[in-house]
């Protein structure tokens, strides 16, 4: 009887130990399951927070497509994010850093979190830029002929056809599929050609048809540029004489002269033309700092040359825009003080931009050149019946920037050449695409540049 009692005691102890161990195991398993569930929830919240933050970026990019100059709406506010099937699941907050002066790059910082775990946040930053009209080394609104001996470092686009006999180191695009090639492009009689053809290099980089660039949109910007010059830069009304000479000085200032007399230096282009390009007499109007005058707008002809030390835009246009044609003459070198990307210049003519006759033997231009209605050109100064000049042939033309014109641009005559430049080198300034000169025209919508967390 006593042994039975002892055995029962042992059994009871074993049962209690078994129950305890089982309870511990079950409790541990339950705790493990709960921990794993919590971890899973938190991992889900981490991923969802990122997705919610990305939704904030996508929303603001959509917003900028519809209101490109509004950088304040819904900024620094908590906005609820709704799952289409499950209602509100989280929130995001957007911080918008507008473009700096002279840039189109906007920075968007979006922070997202879930309602279940608001302590878990993910922040991502993206930059978007609106491309300027100066996103090509060459941009034309007409048929063009890129001649042999020309070397171009940068993208090329025309809304017309392109005969390309040049050396291109980047993409070449046209808005057309085919076009009628005429004598201007070396075809006689006229004949149909692919939109891009010729003996040029690397045809794998030729691509057509592509979306046209809207040159008509540029006319809208002249009024904005004039207003900007009146409020933030230098506005020059009609001179009452030949125009204005702007000399950019290496000390950071610039002088403005009223040109009171100009000499006729004849040149050929579809006939002998009287070209009053040589400045015979001028009167100083004033001296100004380049840094505090980011835009100069003159309702007259402009001569410009010198050393550019700060981002600047120089515009020659007269209102009403549709009935006037102001030109720009560049009779001497126009160069940046440094090529580190901090300086950008835009030269915009309502009509033509001319390279003068008596230019340096090694001629250098830095900046984005835009001839809204006309072309960028140098006349033929070797034509027999048009006062031929010893300055007709120059050694080199070096352009660091961009060439933009409505009509075909050219500066060489004859294969030697008889007039023009023996060496031509065009290098695209990549800074111009998203950080153009102040108030330079832009085109299209904001484009994605970078993403980081």
C-alpha positions as CSV (number, residue, x, y, z in Angstrom):
1,X,0.0,0.0,0.0
2,X,2.8,2.3,0.8
3,X,4.6,1.5,-2.4
4,X,1.4,2.3,-4.4
5,X,1.3,5.7,-2.7
6,X,4.9,6.4,-3.6
7,X,4.3,5.4,-7.2
8,X,1.3,7.6,-7.4
9,X,3.5,10.5,-6.1
10,X,6.1,9.8,-8.7
11,X,3.5,9.7,-11.4
12,X,2.0,13.0,-10.2
13,X,5.5,14.6,-10.3
14,X,6.1,13.3,-13.8
15,X,2.7,14.5,-15.0
16,X,3.4,18.0,-13.5
17,X,6.8,18.1,-15.1
18,X,5.4,17.0,-18.4
19,X,2.6,19.6,-18.2
20,X,5.2,22.3,-17.2
21,X,7.5,21.3,-20.1
22,X,4.6,21.2,-22.5
23,X,3.4,24.6,-21.3
24,X,6.8,26.1,-21.6
25,X,7.1,24.7,-25.2
26,X,3.6,25.9,-26.1
27,X,4.3,29.3,-24.6
28,X,7.6,29.6,-26.3
29,X,6.1,28.5,-29.6
30,X,3.3,31.0,-29.1
31,X,5.8,33.7,-28.3
32,X,7.9,32.7,-31.3
33,X,4.8,32.9,-33.5
34,X,3.8,36.2,-32.1
35,X,7.4,37.5,-32.6
36,X,7.5,36.2,-36.1
37,X,4.1,37.8,-36.8
38,X,5.4,41.1,-35.4
39,X,8.5,40.9,-37.4
40,X,6.5,40.1,-40.5
41,X,4.2,43.0,-39.9
42,X,7.2,45.3,-39.4
43,X,8.9,44.0,-42.5
44,X,5.6,44.6,-44.4
45,X,5.4,48.1,-42.9
46,X,9.0,48.7,-44.1
47,X,8.1,47.7,-47.7
48,X,4.8,49.5,-47.6
49,X,6.4,52.7,-46.3
50,X,8.7,52.7,-49.3
51,X,5.8,52.2,-51.7
52,X,3.9,55.0,-50.0
53,X,6.9,57.3,-50.3
54,X,7.2,56.4,-54.0
55,X,3.5,57.2,-54.4
56,X,4.2,60.7,-53.1
57,X,7.0,61.2,-55.7
58,X,4.7,60.0,-58.5
59,X,1.9,62.3,-57.3
60,X,4.2,65.4,-57.3
61,X,5.6,64.5,-60.7
62,X,2.1,64.4,-62.0
63,X,1.4,67.7,-60.3
64,X,4.4,69.4,-61.9
65,X,3.2,68.1,-65.3
66,X,0.0,70.1,-64.9
67,X,1.4,73.1,-62.8
68,X,5.1,73.3,-63.7
69,X,5.8,76.4,-61.7
70,X,3.9,75.5,-58.5
71,X,6.3,74.1,-55.9
72,X,4.3,74.8,-52.8
73,X,0.9,73.0,-53.2
74,X,0.6,70.0,-50.8
75,X,4.2,70.5,-49.8
76,X,5.1,69.8,-46.1
77,X,1.7,68.4,-45.5
78,X,0.6,64.9,-44.4
79,X,-1.4,63.3,-47.2
80,X,-3.4,60.1,-46.7
81,X,-2.5,57.2,-49.0
82,X,-5.5,54.9,-49.8
83,X,-5.3,51.3,-50.9
84,X,-8.0,51.1,-53.6
85,X,-9.3,47.8,-52.0
86,X,-8.7,48.5,-48.4
87,X,-9.1,52.2,-47.6
88,X,-6.5,54.3,-45.9
89,X,-3.3,52.4,-45.1
90,X,-0.7,55.1,-44.6
91,X,0.5,58.7,-45.2
92,X,3.3,60.6,-46.9
93,X,4.9,64.0,-46.5
94,X,6.5,65.8,-49.5
95,X,9.2,68.4,-49.3
96,X,9.9,70.3,-52.5
97,X,13.1,72.2,-53.2
98,X,12.5,74.5,-56.2
99,X,15.1,75.0,-58.9
100,X,17.9,77.4,-58.2
101,X,18.3,80.5,-60.4
102,X,19.5,79.4,-63.8
103,X,18.4,75.8,-63.3
104,X,15.4,73.7,-64.1
105,X,16.2,70.9,-61.6
106,X,13.6,70.4,-58.8
107,X,14.3,68.1,-55.8
108,X,11.4,66.2,-54.3
109,X,11.8,64.4,-50.9
110,X,9.0,62.1,-49.9
111,X,8.6,60.3,-46.5
112,X,6.1,57.5,-46.2
113,X,4.7,55.4,-43.3
114,X,1.8,53.1,-42.5
115,X,-1.0,53.8,-40.1
116,X,-0.3,50.5,-38.3
117,X,3.4,51.3,-37.7
118,X,3.9,55.1,-38.0
119,X,7.2,54.8,-36.2
120,X,8.6,53.1,-39.3
121,X,9.4,55.6,-42.1
122,X,11.1,55.5,-45.4
123,X,12.4,58.7,-47.1
124,X,13.4,58.8,-50.8
125,X,14.7,61.8,-52.8
126,X,14.4,62.3,-56.5
127,X,15.5,65.0,-58.9
128,X,13.6,66.0,-62.0
129,X,14.7,68.5,-64.7
130,X,12.9,70.3,-67.5
131,X,15.1,70.1,-70.6
132,X,16.0,73.4,-72.1
133,X,16.0,74.2,-75.8
134,X,19.8,73.9,-75.5
135,X,19.8,70.1,-75.1
136,X,21.4,69.6,-78.5
137,X,24.8,70.6,-80.0
138,X,22.8,71.4,-83.2
139,X,19.0,72.0,-83.2
140,X,17.3,73.2,-86.4
141,X,13.8,73.8,-87.7
142,X,14.7,73.2,-91.3
143,X,16.7,70.9,-93.7
144,X,20.4,71.1,-92.9
145,X,23.7,69.9,-94.4
146,X,26.5,69.1,-92.0
147,X,29.6,69.2,-94.2
148,X,32.7,67.1,-94.3
149,X,35.5,68.2,-92.0
150,X,33.0,69.2,-89.3
151,X,33.3,67.3,-86.0
152,X,30.5,67.4,-83.6
153,X,30.6,66.3,-80.0
154,X,26.9,66.2,-78.9
155,X,23.4,65.3,-80.0
156,X,22.0,66.7,-83.2
157,X,18.3,67.2,-84.1
158,X,16.4,68.8,-87.0
159,X,12.6,69.1,-87.6
160,X,13.6,68.8,-91.3
161,X,15.9,66.5,-93.2
162,X,19.6,66.1,-92.5
163,X,22.5,65.5,-94.9
164,X,25.2,64.4,-92.6
165,X,28.8,64.2,-94.1
166,X,30.3,65.2,-90.7
167,X,31.8,63.2,-87.9
168,X,29.2,62.8,-85.2
169,X,30.1,61.4,-81.8
170,X,26.5,61.3,-80.5
171,X,22.9,60.7,-81.7
172,X,21.5,62.3,-84.8
173,X,17.7,62.5,-85.0
174,X,15.1,64.0,-87.4
175,X,11.3,64.5,-87.0
176,X,10.8,63.2,-90.6
177,X,10.8,59.9,-92.2
178,X,11.7,61.1,-95.7
179,X,12.2,64.6,-97.3
180,X,12.7,66.3,-100.6
181,X,16.4,67.1,-100.9
182,X,17.1,70.2,-103.0
183,X,20.2,72.1,-104.2
184,X,20.6,73.5,-100.6
185,X,21.5,69.9,-99.6
186,X,23.5,69.1,-102.7
187,X,20.7,67.4,-104.7
188,X,20.0,68.5,-108.3
189,X,17.4,67.8,-109.5
190,X,15.3,67.5,-106.3
191,X,14.9,64.0,-105.0
192,X,13.4,62.1,-102.1
193,X,15.9,61.0,-99.5
194,X,15.7,59.3,-96.1
195,X,15.4,61.9,-93.3
196,X,19.1,61.4,-92.4
197,X,21.6,60.4,-95.1
198,X,25.1,61.2,-96.2
199,X,28.7,59.9,-95.8
200,X,28.9,60.8,-92.1
201,X,30.2,58.5,-89.4
202,X,28.5,56.0,-87.1
203,X,25.1,55.5,-88.8
204,X,24.0,53.4,-85.9
205,X,23.5,56.7,-84.0
206,X,21.1,58.0,-86.7
207,X,17.4,57.7,-85.6
208,X,14.2,58.9,-87.3
209,X,11.4,59.8,-87.1
210,X,11.4,61.4,-83.7
211,X,9.1,63.9,-81.9
212,X,9.4,67.5,-83.4
213,X,10.7,70.4,-81.2
214,X,8.2,73.2,-81.0
215,X,10.0,76.4,-82.2
216,X,6.8,78.4,-82.1
217,X,6.8,78.2,-78.3
218,X,9.9,80.4,-78.2
219,X,8.0,83.5,-79.1
220,X,6.0,83.2,-75.9
221,X,9.3,83.7,-73.9
222,X,10.3,87.1,-75.3
223,X,7.7,88.9,-73.2
224,X,8.9,87.1,-70.1
225,X,12.5,87.8,-70.9
226,X,11.7,91.5,-71.3
227,X,9.9,91.7,-68.0
228,X,12.8,89.8,-66.3
229,X,15.3,92.3,-67.7
230,X,13.2,95.3,-66.5
231,X,13.0,93.9,-63.0
232,X,16.1,91.8,-62.5
233,X,18.6,92.7,-65.3
234,X,19.2,95.4,-67.8
235,X,16.6,96.6,-70.3
236,X,17.6,98.7,-73.3
237,X,15.0,100.4,-75.4
238,X,15.5,101.3,-79.1
239,X,18.8,103.1,-79.4
240,X,17.7,105.7,-81.9
241,X,20.9,104.7,-83.8
242,X,22.6,101.5,-85.0
243,X,22.1,99.5,-81.8
244,X,24.2,98.5,-78.8
245,X,27.7,97.0,-78.2
246,X,28.0,94.9,-75.1
247,X,31.6,94.2,-74.0
248,X,31.9,91.6,-71.3
249,X,35.0,92.3,-69.2
250,X,37.3,89.8,-67.4
251,X,37.0,91.7,-64.2
252,X,33.3,90.7,-63.9
253,X,31.7,93.9,-65.3
254,X,30.4,94.7,-68.7
255,X,30.2,97.9,-70.7
256,X,27.3,99.0,-72.8
257,X,27.9,101.3,-75.7
258,X,25.4,103.0,-78.1
259,X,26.7,102.4,-81.6
260,X,26.4,105.7,-83.4
261,X,28.1,104.7,-86.7
262,X,28.7,101.4,-88.4
263,X,30.8,100.7,-91.6
264,X,29.6,98.6,-94.5
265,X,31.6,95.4,-94.9
266,X,29.9,93.6,-97.8
267,X,29.3,89.9,-97.9
268,X,27.6,87.4,-100.2
269,X,24.5,85.3,-99.4
270,X,22.0,84.9,-102.2
271,X,23.5,88.0,-103.7
272,X,25.9,90.7,-102.5
273,X,24.6,92.3,-99.4
274,X,25.4,95.6,-97.6
275,X,26.4,94.6,-94.0
276,X,26.8,97.4,-91.6
277,X,28.8,95.3,-89.2
278,X,31.9,97.3,-88.4
279,X,31.6,99.6,-85.4
280,X,33.0,103.0,-86.5
281,X,31.9,105.1,-83.5
282,X,30.2,104.3,-80.2
283,X,29.3,106.1,-76.9
284,X,29.6,104.5,-73.5
285,X,26.2,104.3,-71.7
286,X,27.3,102.6,-68.5
287,X,29.3,99.9,-66.7
288,X,27.5,97.1,-64.8
289,X,28.4,94.0,-62.8
290,X,27.7,90.7,-64.7
291,X,26.7,88.9,-61.5
292,X,23.8,91.3,-60.7
293,X,22.5,91.6,-64.3
294,X,21.7,88.0,-65.3
295,X,19.7,89.1,-68.4
296,X,20.1,91.9,-70.9
297,X,17.3,92.6,-73.3
298,X,17.7,95.1,-76.1
299,X,15.0,96.1,-78.5
300,X,17.7,96.8,-81.2
301,X,20.7,95.2,-82.9
302,X,23.4,93.9,-80.6
303,X,27.1,93.5,-81.0
304,X,28.6,91.3,-78.2
305,X,32.1,90.0,-77.3
306,X,34.4,89.5,-74.4
307,X,34.8,87.3,-71.3
308,X,31.8,85.9,-69.5
309,X,32.3,85.5,-65.7
310,X,28.7,84.8,-64.5
311,X,25.6,83.1,-65.9
312,X,24.0,85.5,-68.3
313,X,21.4,85.8,-71.1
314,X,21.7,88.5,-73.9
315,X,18.6,89.0,-76.1
316,X,18.0,91.1,-79.2
317,X,14.3,91.4,-80.0
318,X,11.8,94.2,-80.7
319,X,8.1,94.3,-80.1
320,X,5.8,93.6,-81.8
321,X,7.7,90.3,-82.3
322,X,5.9,89.3,-85.5
323,X,6.9,92.4,-87.5
324,X,10.5,93.0,-86.4
325,X,13.8,91.2,-86.9
326,X,16.7,92.1,-84.6
327,X,20.1,90.6,-85.2
328,X,23.3,89.8,-83.2
329,X,26.8,90.4,-84.4
330,X,29.7,88.5,-82.8
331,X,32.9,90.2,-84.2
332,X,35.4,88.9,-81.6
333,X,35.9,86.0,-79.3
334,X,33.1,85.4,-76.7
335,X,34.5,83.1,-74.0
336,X,33.8,81.8,-70.4
337,X,36.4,82.7,-67.8
338,X,36.3,79.0,-66.8
339,X,34.9,75.8,-68.2
340,X,34.1,74.2,-64.9
341,X,30.3,74.3,-65.6
342,X,29.6,77.2,-63.3
343,X,29.1,79.7,-66.2
344,X,26.4,79.5,-68.8
345,X,25.6,82.1,-71.5
346,X,22.7,82.4,-73.9
347,X,22.7,84.6,-77.0
348,X,19.3,85.0,-78.5
349,X,18.4,86.9,-81.7
350,X,14.9,87.5,-82.9
351,X,16.3,87.0,-86.4
352,X,20.0,86.1,-87.2
353,X,23.3,85.6,-85.4
354,X,26.2,86.7,-87.5
355,X,29.9,85.8,-87.3
356,X,31.5,89.0,-88.5
357,X,34.1,89.5,-91.3
358,X,37.1,90.7,-89.3
359,X,37.0,88.0,-86.6
360,X,40.2,86.5,-85.0
361,X,42.1,83.8,-87.0
362,X,41.2,81.3,-84.2
363,X,37.6,82.2,-83.4
364,X,36.0,80.9,-80.2
365,X,32.5,81.2,-78.9
366,X,31.1,79.8,-75.6
367,X,27.4,79.7,-75.0
368,X,24.0,78.6,-76.4
369,X,23.3,80.5,-79.6
370,X,19.6,80.8,-80.6
371,X,18.4,82.4,-83.8
372,X,14.6,82.4,-83.4
373,X,13.5,83.2,-86.9
374,X,16.7,83.1,-88.9
375,X,20.1,81.4,-88.9
376,X,23.5,81.4,-87.4
377,X,26.0,82.2,-90.2
378,X,29.0,83.9,-91.7
379,X,28.7,85.4,-95.1
380,X,31.0,84.6,-98.1
381,X,33.7,87.3,-98.0
382,X,35.5,85.9,-101.1
383,X,32.9,86.6,-103.7
384,X,34.5,88.5,-106.6
385,X,31.8,91.0,-107.2
386,X,31.3,91.7,-103.5
387,X,34.5,93.3,-102.2
388,X,36.5,90.1,-101.4
389,X,38.5,90.4,-98.1
390,X,41.8,88.9,-96.8
391,X,39.7,87.9,-93.7
392,X,37.6,85.5,-95.8
393,X,39.3,82.3,-94.6
394,X,40.1,81.9,-90.9
395,X,42.0,79.0,-89.3
396,X,39.5,77.6,-86.8
397,X,36.0,77.9,-85.4
398,X,35.6,76.5,-81.9
399,X,32.1,76.5,-80.3
400,X,31.5,75.2,-76.8
401,X,27.7,75.3,-76.2
402,X,24.8,74.8,-78.6
403,X,23.6,76.0,-82.0
404,X,19.9,76.5,-82.4
405,X,18.2,78.1,-85.4
406,X,14.9,78.1,-87.3
407,X,16.7,78.1,-90.7
408,X,19.8,76.3,-92.0
409,X,23.0,77.6,-90.3
410,X,26.3,77.7,-92.2
411,X,29.6,79.5,-92.3
412,X,31.8,77.7,-94.9
413,X,31.7,78.4,-98.7
414,X,33.4,76.1,-101.1
415,X,35.3,72.9,-100.3
416,X,38.7,74.5,-99.7
417,X,37.0,76.6,-98.1
418,X,37.0,79.8,-100.2
419,X,35.5,81.6,-97.2
420,X,35.0,80.2,-93.7
421,X,37.0,78.1,-91.4
422,X,39.7,75.5,-92.2
423,X,39.0,73.7,-88.9
424,X,35.7,73.4,-87.1
425,X,35.0,71.8,-83.8
426,X,31.6,71.9,-82.1
427,X,31.4,70.6,-78.5
428,X,28.1,70.4,-76.7
429,X,28.0,71.8,-73.2
430,X,26.1,69.1,-71.2
431,X,25.3,71.5,-68.4
432,X,22.9,73.4,-70.7
433,X,20.3,70.7,-70.7
434,X,19.0,71.1,-67.1
435,X,21.0,74.1,-66.0
436,X,20.6,76.5,-69.0
437,X,21.4,80.2,-69.0
438,X,19.0,82.4,-67.0
439,X,15.5,82.5,-68.6
440,X,16.5,80.3,-71.5
441,X,13.5,78.6,-73.2
442,X,12.6,75.1,-72.0
443,X,10.7,72.4,-73.8
444,X,8.6,69.4,-72.8
445,X,7.9,68.1,-69.3
446,X,10.0,67.3,-66.3
447,X,12.2,64.3,-66.8
448,X,13.6,61.9,-64.2
449,X,17.3,62.5,-63.3
450,X,18.2,60.6,-60.1
451,X,16.7,58.6,-57.2
452,X,18.2,57.9,-53.8
453,X,17.2,56.8,-50.3
